[in-house]
């Protein structure tokens, strides 16, 4: 069962990386939001043992955090 989880997590990570690389015309804020959502989904899935609710919750929280990151140096 653990090998199935590893495969699922690896697939999710690969899909996230491929989808983010296709976003070349996105603004920096949009890109940060997408990356945050992907990382949050993976983290939520890992922390909750693959729970769908944990994955969705992690994606939502990661997206909000990614959206709020300011990449401009002041």
N, CA, C and O of each residue as an XYZ file, in Angstrom:
296
protein
N       0.820     -1.191      0.000
C       0.000      0.000      0.000
C       0.868      1.260      0.000
O       0.505      2.269     -0.604
N       2.015      1.195      0.681
C       2.881      2.372      0.717
C       3.470      2.669     -0.653
O       3.700      3.830     -0.991
N       3.718      1.620     -1.451
C       4.258      1.857     -2.789
C       3.228      2.553     -3.676
O       3.599      3.349     -4.540
N       1.957      2.269     -3.480
C       0.900      2.944     -4.235
C       0.878      4.427     -3.882
O       0.708      5.273     -4.760
N       1.048      4.740     -2.617
C       1.092      6.141     -2.191
C       2.301      6.860     -2.783
O       2.196      8.006     -3.219
N       3.441      6.186     -2.797
C       4.638      6.800     -3.365
C       4.445      7.081     -4.849
O       4.861      8.128     -5.346
N       3.818      6.153     -5.552
C       3.560      6.358     -6.975
C       2.580      7.505     -7.174
O       2.759      8.323     -8.076
N       1.546      7.573     -6.342
C       0.561      8.643     -6.456
C       1.187      9.999     -6.170
O       0.912     10.970     -6.876
N       2.010     10.075     -5.162
C       2.664     11.333     -4.821
C       3.639     11.734     -5.925
O       3.713     12.907     -6.289
N       4.378     10.780     -6.453
C       5.306     11.085     -7.544
C       4.560     11.573     -8.784
O       4.997     12.510     -9.453
N       3.444     10.938     -9.079
C       2.631     11.354    -10.229
C       2.078     12.749    -10.029
O       2.076     13.557    -10.957
N       1.611     13.039     -8.831
C       1.081     14.365     -8.533
C       2.172     15.421     -8.645
O       1.933     16.506     -9.175
N       3.348     15.118     -8.157
C       4.471     16.044     -8.255
C       4.855     16.289     -9.720
O       5.096     17.430    -10.117
N       4.911     15.229    -10.514
C       5.254     15.376    -11.926
C       4.197     16.195    -12.662
O       4.531     17.058    -13.474
N       2.925     15.927    -12.380
C       1.857     16.686    -13.028
C       1.921     18.158    -12.649
O       1.689     19.031    -13.485
N       2.233     18.426    -11.400
C       2.352     19.815    -10.950
C       3.503     20.522    -11.656
O       3.354     21.658    -12.107
N       4.636     19.859    -11.751
C       5.790     20.464    -12.413
C       5.519     20.719    -13.894
O       5.900     21.764    -14.422
N       4.868     19.776    -14.564
C       4.556     19.963    -15.982
C       3.544     21.082    -16.188
O       3.661     21.863    -17.132
N       2.557     21.160    -15.310
C       1.538     22.202    -15.480
C       2.110     23.590    -15.192
O       1.711     24.561    -15.835
N       3.019     23.701    -14.257
C       3.624     24.992    -13.938
C       4.560     25.433    -15.065
O       4.646     26.623    -15.365
N       5.250     24.495    -15.683
C       6.164     24.863    -16.765
C       5.408     25.344    -18.001
O       5.988     26.032    -18.842
N       4.147     25.003    -18.127
C       3.345     25.435    -19.275
C       2.775     26.834    -19.088
O       2.062     27.318    -19.967
N       3.057     27.480    -18.008
C       2.469     28.778    -17.676
C       3.455     29.913    -17.914
O       3.651     30.754    -17.037
N       4.072     29.946    -19.076
C       5.108     30.938    -19.324
C       4.562     32.353    -19.449
O       5.301     33.310    -19.217
N       3.292     32.515    -19.809
C       2.747     33.858    -19.965
C       1.982     34.342    -18.732
O       1.255     35.334    -18.805
N       2.136     33.663    -17.621
C       1.462     34.070    -16.389
C       2.261     35.170    -15.691
O       3.476     35.284    -15.856
N       1.547     35.967    -14.912
C       2.243     36.962    -14.105
C       2.964     36.255    -12.955
O       2.716     35.081    -12.680
N       3.833     36.967    -12.311
C       4.582     36.385    -11.187
C       3.645     35.959    -10.073
O       3.829     34.897     -9.479
N       2.644     36.773     -9.785
C       1.693     36.445     -8.726
C       0.896     35.191     -9.083
O       0.683     34.335     -8.224
N       0.456     35.069    -10.331
C      -0.281     33.882    -10.761
C       0.589     32.634    -10.673
O       0.130     31.575    -10.245
N       1.840     32.769    -11.080
C       2.769     31.642    -11.022
C       3.004     31.224     -9.573
O       3.019     30.030     -9.271
N       3.188     32.188     -8.676
C       3.375     31.869     -7.254
C       2.147     31.175     -6.681
O       2.271     30.264     -5.862
N       0.964     31.603     -7.109
C      -0.272     30.975     -6.640
C      -0.332     29.518     -7.094
O      -0.661     28.632     -6.305
N      -0.017     29.271     -8.359
C      -0.056     27.906     -8.885
C       0.975     27.012     -8.206
O       0.682     25.867     -7.863
N       2.166     27.531     -8.017
C       3.214     26.750     -7.348
C       2.823     26.470     -5.900
O       2.996     25.352     -5.414
N       2.299     27.476     -5.213
C       1.864     27.286     -3.830
C       0.765     26.253     -3.715
O       0.760     25.445     -2.787
N      -0.173     26.274     -4.662
C      -1.259     25.292     -4.638
C      -0.732     23.885     -4.873
O      -1.184     22.936     -4.232
N       0.221     23.746     -5.787
C       0.791     22.431     -6.049
C       1.573     21.883     -4.871
O       1.425     20.719     -4.496
N       2.397     22.723     -4.299
C       3.187     22.301     -3.135
C       2.271     22.009     -1.947
O       2.483     21.047     -1.209
N       1.248     22.855     -1.773
C       0.299     22.635     -0.678
C      -0.485     21.345     -0.840
O      -0.751     20.650      0.140
N      -0.858     21.021     -2.074
C      -1.590     19.771     -2.327
C      -0.728     18.560     -1.993
O      -1.195     17.599     -1.381
N       0.519     18.618     -2.396
C       1.429     17.502     -2.090
C       1.641     17.392     -0.585
O       1.589     16.298     -0.022
N       1.880     18.528      0.060
C       2.072     18.518      1.522
C       0.836     18.037      2.251
O       0.940     17.239      3.183
N      -0.331     18.507      1.845
C      -1.574     18.075      2.481
C      -1.820     16.594      2.305
O      -2.299     15.920      3.216
N      -1.491     16.090      1.125
C      -1.664     14.664      0.863
C      -0.725     13.820      1.723
O      -1.123     12.799      2.283
N       0.509     14.260      1.814
C       1.490     13.511      2.600
C       1.133     13.536      4.087
O       1.196     12.512      4.768
N       0.760     14.710      4.578
C       0.473     14.837      6.014
C      -0.793     14.111      6.448
O      -0.902     13.711      7.608
N      -1.748     13.931      5.545
C      -3.004     13.277      5.921
C      -3.098     11.855      5.394
O      -4.165     11.243      5.452
N      -2.006     11.327      4.885
C      -2.007      9.945      4.421
C      -2.786      9.742      3.131
O      -3.338      8.663      2.915
N      -2.846     10.744      2.276
C      -3.531     10.610      0.993
C      -4.993     10.983      1.011
O      -5.708     10.711      0.047
N      -5.455     11.597      2.078
C      -6.851     12.007      2.177
C      -7.169     13.079      1.138
O      -6.393     14.013      0.939
N      -8.318     12.936      0.480
C      -8.733     13.935     -0.516
C      -8.957     15.289      0.139
O      -8.591     16.320     -0.425
N      -9.545     15.294      1.303
C      -9.799     16.541      2.017
C      -8.484     17.228      2.397
O      -8.373     18.450      2.301
N      -7.508     16.463      2.820
C      -6.200     17.017      3.149
C      -5.498     17.581      1.932
O      -4.832     18.613      2.016
N      -5.643     16.904      0.790
C      -5.032     17.378     -0.446
C      -5.666     18.685     -0.904
O      -4.964     19.627     -1.273
N      -6.986     18.739     -0.878
C      -7.707     19.953     -1.298
C      -7.419     21.097     -0.331
O      -7.195     22.231     -0.754
N      -7.426     20.800      0.951
C      -7.129     21.829      1.947
C      -5.719     22.357      1.812
O      -5.489     23.562      1.920
N      -4.769     21.460      1.576
C      -3.387     21.883      1.379
C      -3.230     22.746      0.143
O      -2.476     23.719      0.152
N      -3.940     22.394     -0.927
C      -3.880     23.187     -2.158
C      -4.454     24.581     -1.935
O      -3.903     25.570     -2.418
N      -5.554     24.655     -1.206
C      -6.173     25.957     -0.947
C      -5.257     26.843     -0.103
O      -5.053     28.015     -0.419
N      -4.720     26.288      0.948
C      -3.845     27.062      1.827
C      -2.555     27.453      1.101
O      -2.092     28.587      1.220
N      -1.982     26.516      0.354
C      -0.767     26.812     -0.398
C      -0.996     27.873     -1.464
O      -0.131     28.718     -1.696
N      -2.160     27.836     -2.117
C      -2.485     28.844     -3.117
C      -2.599     30.229     -2.528
O      -2.132     31.202     -3.119
N      -3.219     30.323     -1.365
C      -3.350     31.623     -0.693
C      -1.977     32.151     -0.285
O      -1.677     33.328     -0.481
N      -1.153     31.288      0.277
C       0.186     31.713      0.683
C       1.012     32.130     -0.534
O       1.701     33.150     -0.497
N       0.945     31.346     -1.609
C       1.671     31.691     -2.821
C       1.213     33.009     -3.417
O       2.024     33.765     -3.951
N      -0.075     33.288     -3.331
C      -0.626     34.535     -3.854
C      -0.124     35.731     -3.066
O       0.057     36.808     -3.635
N       0.102     35.569     -1.795
C       0.480     36.679     -0.940
C       1.976     36.947     -0.909
O       2.410     37.950     -0.343
N       2.767     36.070     -1.503
C       4.222     36.270     -1.516
C       4.558     37.412     -2.460
O       4.123     37.424     -3.611
N       5.322     38.355     -1.977
C       5.735     39.501     -2.769
C       7.175     39.279     -3.196
O       8.071     39.246     -2.352
N       7.411     39.128     -4.493
C       8.756     38.830     -4.970
C       9.578     40.068     -5.255
O      10.773     39.958     -5.531
N       8.981     41.228     -5.197
C       9.733     42.456     -5.444
C      10.545     42.834     -4.211
O      10.026     42.831     -3.094
N      11.796     43.153     -4.413
C      12.632     43.598     -3.303
C      12.403     45.073     -3.091
O      12.362     45.851     -4.043
N      12.256     45.448     -1.861
C      11.973     46.849     -1.542
C      13.195     47.556     -1.041
O      13.134     48.745     -0.726
